[in-house]
Amino acid sequence: MTKLTLPLWINGQRTESRSSRSADVTNPASGEVIRRVPLANRADVNSAVAAARAAFPGWRDTTPLRRSRILNKFRELLETHRAELAQLASEEHGKTLEDAAGSVQRGIEVVEFAVGAPHLLKGEHAENVGRGVDCHSMLQPIGVCVGITPFNFPAMVPMWMFPIAIACGNTFVLKPSEKVPSCSLRMAELFREAGLPDGVFNVVPGDKEAVDALLVHPDVRAVSFVGSTPVAKYIYETAAHHGKRVQALGGAKNHAVVMPDAELDFTADAIMGAAYGSAGERCMAISVVVAVGEIADTLVAKLKARAEKLVIGPGDRKDVDMGPVISAQHRDKIVGYIDSGVQQGATLVTDGRGIKVAGHKGGYFVGATLFDNASTEMTIYREEIFGPVLVVLRVASLDEAIDLVNSNPYANGTAIFTASGAAARRFQNEIEVGMVGINVPIPVPMAFFSFGGWKSSLFGDLHMHGMEGIYFYTRTKAVTTRWPEVSDKNASTLVMPTLG
């Protein structure tokens, strides 16, 4: 049976791609091809950017209050269609419906933040900076912006980008992962229903050909990206070389430090969700536990007991804890990491290889995997696995734990579990990581704070959403004003004005 081929979304309408290439969109729980998606080519990209460029003057001149009202209507439609978007995310990514619904909600919260743009875009004002002279600043949109998003959060990550960019008066071209295109296309339809003018938001699913066309396009002013570190570095270098503003969020190796005074049942429960939720396919997943002191044996035993009870199956089945990973290729890559951990001498406590799910023989499943007695030289520690594999390292002190975390080239998120305020305060001050949790395993900030890591987890100067998102999608202009009297003779001077 011929599968539905999805459209592009350009200039406010479904648009047939001019590309001769397409890709299968697969349900990871069954391995079944459920639809096809065109891989946008340069001509498609040029059409989308041209539509965004043509729409920019009118949208830029639309009042922030009017933009906010359209965003608020969009938020209402997202709420109404939350279950539909969660279903699409679960079907194409494989995550459980409950997890997918939670990620849609986190995206909606960014839209809620963006609705406040009339206040956030006010700028500053200072009266009488000199005699009869006032000064004020303006935050103005920059033009056509681009978002390049990964497969693991089909709704949430795009909403980290386009609602804020559009609230600031920019137009937008979104290039979602070709593995999970349906949420982005559906959100485009809802945004138009909310009253967004044609051309302000465009969607072009595709692969490297579309990405490269966007990175070098002369009419693109800014690029936002979330994905692996090697690709983030490439995105940053290429787009910056072509004169664009860039924020490129890369990979992670997030550590949870567990102190001897931590409440271990609470901690083990928290780590379960952080390590194995979304099958470990999230940049904020805890993939390393640093056990401090004598609690390691007890902690590992609790983690093992919980990991072995996790129910693995299709994301739309009730009471399933963890769904499949995104593809057969990625499943095999994760299994290869597990093999390497065994070969390099880590203790395999729980083995997720070879798991079978009844009725889903073709699904891409990997079970919860737990290693103990790992070291920093092992591949399972050094590389981002992006799957349901948790690694435990043992250290003697908080000093060693902080040094270990700070020595890692990734610096996206980290957490500490402790009952000591002094230990927590020291950890939050000394740790060289962008997002920190204290007894919170996945410290994803709310939309009114920024999201982003340090070191090899971020290329660029500004994080996503929060006020840093506002600043990324705007340019600051300072205006100095004087209204002289006719008799004012101080305007003509050949010396540097001080105004004071």
C-alpha positions in Angstrom: 0.0 0.0 0.0 1.3 3.5 -0.9 2.2 5.5 2.1 1.1 9.2 2.5 3.9 11.6 1.4 3.9 14.6 3.7 4.1 18.1 2.2 6.3 21.1 3.0 4.8 24.2 4.6 5.7 27.3 2.7 4.0 30.7 2.7 1.0 29.5 4.7 0.1 26.4 2.8 0.9 22.8 2.1 3.5 22.8 -0.7 4.7 19.9 -2.8 8.5 19.5 -2.7 10.6 19.9 -5.8 13.1 17.4 -4.6 13.4 14.0 -6.1 14.5 12.5 -2.8 12.4 11.3 0.1 12.7 9.3 3.3 10.6 6.8 5.2 9.1 7.8 8.5 9.0 4.7 10.7 7.2 3.7 13.8 10.1 2.6 16.0 7.9 0.2 18.0 7.0 -1.9 15.0 9.6 -1.0 12.4 6.7 -0.2 10.0 6.9 2.6 7.5 4.0 4.8 8.4 4.5 7.7 5.9 7.1 9.3 3.7 8.6 12.7 3.9 10.3 14.7 1.1 13.9 15.7 1.7 13.8 19.4 0.8 16.4 20.5 -1.7 18.0 23.9 -2.4 15.0 25.1 -4.5 12.6 24.3 -1.6 14.8 26.1 0.8 15.0 29.1 -1.5 11.2 29.2 -1.7 10.8 29.0 2.1 13.4 31.7 2.7 11.9 33.9 0.0 8.5 33.6 1.6 9.9 34.5 5.0 11.8 37.4 3.6 8.7 38.8 1.9 6.7 38.4 5.1 9.2 40.1 7.3 8.5 43.8 6.7 4.8 43.4 7.5 5.4 41.2 10.5 8.2 43.4 11.8 5.8 46.4 11.7 3.0 44.4 13.4 2.7 45.7 16.9 4.1 43.5 19.7 0.6 43.4 21.2 -0.9 42.1 18.0 1.8 39.5 17.7 1.2 38.5 21.4 -2.6 38.0 20.7 -1.8 35.6 17.8 0.6 33.7 20.0 -2.0 33.4 22.7 -4.5 32.0 20.2 -1.8 29.6 19.1 -1.2 28.6 22.7 -4.9 27.8 23.1 -4.9 25.7 20.0 -1.8 23.8 21.2 -3.7 23.1 24.5 -6.7 21.8 22.5 -4.6 19.6 20.3 -2.1 18.5 22.9 -3.2 14.8 22.8 -2.9 14.8 19.0 0.6 16.3 19.1 1.6 13.8 21.8 0.3 11.0 19.6 2.3 12.1 16.6 5.5 12.5 18.7 5.0 9.0 20.3 4.2 7.4 16.9 7.3 8.8 15.1 9.8 8.9 18.0 8.6 5.9 20.1 8.5 7.6 23.5 5.5 6.9 25.8 2.4 8.9 25.4 2.8 10.3 28.9 6.3 11.4 28.2 5.3 12.9 24.9 2.4 14.8 26.5 4.8 16.2 29.1 7.2 17.4 26.4 4.4 19.1 24.5 3.5 20.9 27.7 7.0 22.1 28.2 6.9 23.5 24.7 3.6 25.3 25.4 5.2 26.9 28.4 7.7 28.6 26.0 4.8 30.0 24.0 3.3 31.3 27.3 6.6 33.1 27.9 6.6 34.5 24.4 3.1 35.9 24.9 4.8 38.4 27.2 6.9 39.9 24.4 5.2 43.4 24.6 6.8 43.7 28.1 10.1 41.9 27.2 10.8 44.1 24.2 10.4 47.5 26.0 14.1 48.3 26.1 15.5 50.9 28.6 15.3 54.7 29.0 17.4 57.2 30.8 16.5 60.9 31.1 19.0 63.7 31.2 22.1 61.7 30.5 23.4 65.1 29.5 21.9 68.6 29.7 18.7 68.3 27.7 19.7 64.9 26.3 17.9 61.6 26.8 18.9 58.1 25.8 16.9 55.0 25.2 17.5 51.5 23.7 15.3 49.5 21.4 15.2 45.7 20.8 14.5 45.2 17.1 14.0 42.0 15.0 16.8 40.7 12.9 15.0 39.2 9.9 14.7 35.6 8.6 15.7 33.1 11.4 16.2 29.3 11.0 15.7 26.4 13.4 17.3 23.0 12.9 15.9 20.5 15.3 16.6 16.9 16.4 14.4 13.8 16.4 14.1 13.3 20.2 11.6 16.1 21.0 9.4 16.6 17.9 7.3 19.4 19.5 9.2 20.8 22.4 12.6 21.7 20.8 11.1 23.5 17.8 9.0 25.5 20.4 12.2 26.5 22.2 12.9 28.5 19.0 10.2 29.7 16.7 7.6 31.2 19.2 10.3 33.5 20.6 11.7 34.5 17.3 8.2 35.2 15.9 7.2 37.1 19.0 10.2 39.4 18.5 9.0 40.2 15.0 11.2 37.9 13.0 10.0 35.3 10.4 11.1 31.7 10.6 12.1 28.6 8.6 12.1 25.4 10.6 14.0 22.3 9.4 12.8 19.5 11.6 14.4 16.0 11.6 13.2 14.0 8.7 12.6 11.2 11.2 9.8 13.1 13.0 8.3 15.7 10.7 4.6 15.5 11.5 4.5 17.6 14.7 6.2 20.5 13.1 3.9 20.5 10.1 0.8 20.2 12.3 2.0 23.1 14.5 2.3 25.2 11.3 -1.3 24.5 10.4 -2.4 25.5 14.0 -0.3 28.7 13.8 -2.0 29.7 10.6 -5.4 28.9 12.2 -4.4 31.3 15.0 -4.1 34.1 12.5 -0.4 34.1 11.7 0.2 35.8 8.3 1.4 33.7 5.4 5.2 33.3 5.2 6.0 34.1 8.8 6.4 30.4 9.7 7.7 27.8 7.2 8.6 24.1 7.6 11.0 22.3 5.3 11.8 18.7 6.5 15.1 17.5 5.1 18.6 16.3 5.6 22.1 17.7 5.1 21.3 19.2 1.7 18.6 21.4 3.3 20.7 22.3 6.3 23.7 23.4 4.1 21.4 25.5 1.9 20.0 27.3 5.0 23.5 27.8 6.5 24.8 29.7 3.5 21.7 31.5 2.3 22.4 35.2 2.2 18.9 36.1 3.4 19.1 34.1 6.6 20.2 36.2 9.6 20.3 33.7 12.5 20.5 29.9 13.1 19.4 27.9 16.1 20.4 24.3 16.4 20.0 21.3 18.8 21.8 18.1 18.2 25.2 16.3 18.6 28.4 18.1 19.4 30.2 17.4 16.0 27.2 18.7 14.1 26.7 21.6 16.4 30.4 22.6 15.8 29.9 22.3 12.1 26.7 24.4 12.2 28.3 27.1 14.2 31.5 27.3 12.1 29.6 27.2 8.8 26.9 29.7 9.7 29.2 32.1 11.5 31.6 32.0 8.5 28.6 33.2 6.4 27.9 36.1 8.8 25.0 34.7 10.7 24.2 34.8 14.4 24.3 31.2 15.8 23.3 29.3 18.9 24.2 25.6 18.5 23.5 23.3 21.4 25.5 20.1 21.3 25.8 16.8 23.2 26.0 15.9 26.8 27.4 13.5 29.4 25.3 14.4 32.4 26.5 13.3 35.9 24.5 12.8 39.0 26.6 13.0 42.1 25.2 11.0 45.0 26.5 12.0 48.5 26.6 9.6 51.5 23.9 11.5 53.2 21.4 11.3 50.3 18.0 9.7 50.8 18.8 6.7 48.6 15.2 5.5 47.8 14.3 8.9 46.6 17.6 9.2 44.7 17.2 5.9 43.0 13.7 6.6 41.9 14.8 10.0 40.5 17.7 8.5 38.7 15.5 5.9 37.1 13.4 8.5 35.3 16.4 10.7 34.4 18.4 7.8 33.0 15.8 5.7 31.2 12.9 8.1 30.4 12.5 8.6 26.7 14.8 5.6 26.3 17.7 7.8 27.3 17.3 9.8 24.1 17.5 13.3 25.5 20.3 15.7 26.0 19.4 16.1 29.7 19.4 12.4 30.5 21.5 11.3 33.4 24.0 8.9 31.9 26.6 8.8 34.7 26.2 8.3 38.5 29.1 9.4 40.6 28.7 7.5 43.9 30.6 9.2 46.8 32.0 7.1 49.6 30.5 4.0 51.1 27.0 4.2 49.6 27.9 2.8 46.2 27.0 -0.9 46.8 23.6 0.0 48.3 22.9 2.6 45.6 23.8 0.1 42.8 21.6 -2.6 44.3 18.6 -0.2 44.4 19.2 1.0 40.9 19.5 -2.6 39.7 16.2 -3.6 41.4 14.4 -0.7 39.8 15.9 -1.1 36.4 14.9 -4.7 36.2 11.3 -3.9 36.9 10.9 -1.3 34.1 8.3 -2.3 31.5 9.6 -2.0 27.9 7.1 -1.8 25.0 5.4 0.4 22.5 4.8 3.9 23.7 1.1 3.9 23.2 0.6 0.8 25.4 -0.7 1.5 28.9 1.7 1.0 31.8 4.8 1.0 29.6 7.8 2.7 31.2 10.2 2.9 28.2 9.6 2.7 24.5 11.9 1.9 21.6 14.9 3.9 20.4 14.6 5.8 17.1 16.0 3.4 14.5 17.5 0.0 14.0 20.9 1.7 13.2 20.8 3.6 16.5 19.8 0.4 18.4 22.8 -1.4 17.0 25.0 1.5 17.9 23.8 1.4 21.5 24.4 -2.4 21.7 27.9 -1.8 20.4 28.5 0.6 23.3 27.3 -2.1 25.7 29.6 -4.6 24.1 32.5 -2.2 24.5 31.8 -1.6 28.2 31.9 -5.4 28.8 35.1 -5.7 26.8 36.8 -2.8 28.6 36.1 -4.3 32.1 33.1 -2.5 33.5 30.7 -4.6 35.6 27.5 -5.2 33.6 24.8 -5.2 36.4 21.7 -5.2 34.1 21.9 -6.1 30.4 19.4 -4.6 28.0 20.7 -6.4 24.9 18.5 -8.8 23.0 15.2 -7.7 24.6 12.1 -9.1 22.9 8.6 -7.4 23.0 5.7 -9.6 22.3 3.9 -8.6 19.1 6.6 -6.1 18.1 9.3 -8.3 16.6 10.4 -5.5 14.2 10.7 -2.9 16.9 13.9 -1.1 17.9 14.1 -2.0 21.6 17.0 -1.8 24.0 16.3 -2.6 27.7 17.5 -0.6 30.7 21.3 -1.2 31.0 23.4 -0.6 34.2 27.2 -0.7 34.5 29.1 -0.4 37.7 32.9 0.1 38.4 33.4 2.1 35.2 36.4 4.4 34.7 36.9 7.7 32.9 39.0 5.9 30.2 36.2 3.7 29.0 34.2 4.4 25.9 30.9 4.1 27.7 32.0 7.0 29.9 33.7 9.2 27.3 31.1 9.2 24.5 27.5 10.2 24.5 25.5 7.0 24.0 22.1 8.6 23.7 20.3 5.5 24.9 19.2 3.6 28.0 22.7 3.0 29.4 23.6 4.2 32.9 27.2 4.1 34.1 28.3 4.2 37.8 31.7 5.5 38.8 32.9 5.4 42.4 34.9 8.2 44.1 36.0 8.9 47.7 34.9 12.5 48.2 33.0 15.5 46.9 36.3 17.0 45.8 36.9 14.0 43.5 33.4 14.2 42.3 33.6 17.9 41.3 37.0 17.3 39.7 35.6 14.4 37.7 32.6 16.3 36.4 34.7 19.4 35.6 37.2 17.4 33.7 34.5 16.1 31.2 34.4 18.0 27.9 30.6 18.1 28.0 28.9 20.5 30.4 25.2 20.5 29.7 23.5 19.4 32.9 24.4 17.9 36.2 22.8 17.1 39.6 23.7 16.5 43.2 21.7 14.4 45.7 22.4 15.4 49.3 20.9 16.5 52.6 23.7 19.0 53.1 23.1 22.6 52.2 26.8 23.2 52.5 27.7 20.5 50.0 24.9 21.6 47.6 26.0 25.3 47.8 29.7 24.3 47.1 28.6 22.1 44.2 26.5 24.7 42.5 29.3 27.3 42.8 32.2 25.2 41.7 30.7 23.0 39.1 31.5 24.1 35.5 28.2 23.1 33.9 25.4 25.2 32.4 22.4 23.7 34.3 22.5 22.3 37.8 20.0 20.3 39.8 20.0 20.0 43.6 18.0 16.9 44.4 16.5 17.4 40.9 17.7 14.9 38.4 16.8 16.7 35.1 17.3 20.4 35.8 15.5 21.7 32.7 14.7 25.3 33.5 11.3 26.8 33.1 10.7 28.8 30.0 11.5 32.2 31.7 15.0 31.0 32.5 17.6 30.1 29.8 18.4 26.6 28.6 21.9 25.7 27.5 25.2 24.1 28.6 28.8 25.1 28.6 32.0 23.9 26.9 31.4 21.4 24.2 27.7 21.4 24.9 27.2 24.9 23.4 28.7 26.8 20.5 27.7 30.5 20.6 27.2 33.1 23.3 23.5 32.9 24.1 21.3 30.1 25.4 17.7 29.3 24.3 14.5 30.7 25.6 14.3 33.0 28.6 15.7 36.5 28.2 18.7 35.1 26.4 16.3 33.9 23.7 14.9 37.4 23.4 18.3 38.9 23.1 19.4 36.2 20.5 16.4 37.1 18.2 16.8 40.9 18.5 19.4 43.6 17.9 19.9 46.4 20.3 19.8 49.9 19.1 20.7 52.9 21.3 19.1 56.3 20.5 20.4 59.5 22.0 18.0 62.5 21.7 18.3 66.2 22.0 15.6 68.8 21.2 17.5 72.1 21.2 16.1 75.5 21.7 16.6 77.9 18.8 19.1 79.8 20.9 21.1 76.7 21.8 24.7 77.4 20.7 26.3 74.2 22.1 25.4 71.9 19.2 28.6 72.8 17.2 31.7 71.4 18.7 34.9 69.7 17.4 35.7 67.9 20.7 34.5 64.5 21.9 31.0 65.1 23.5 30.7 63.9 27.1 27.1 65.1 27.7 27.8 65.2 31.4 
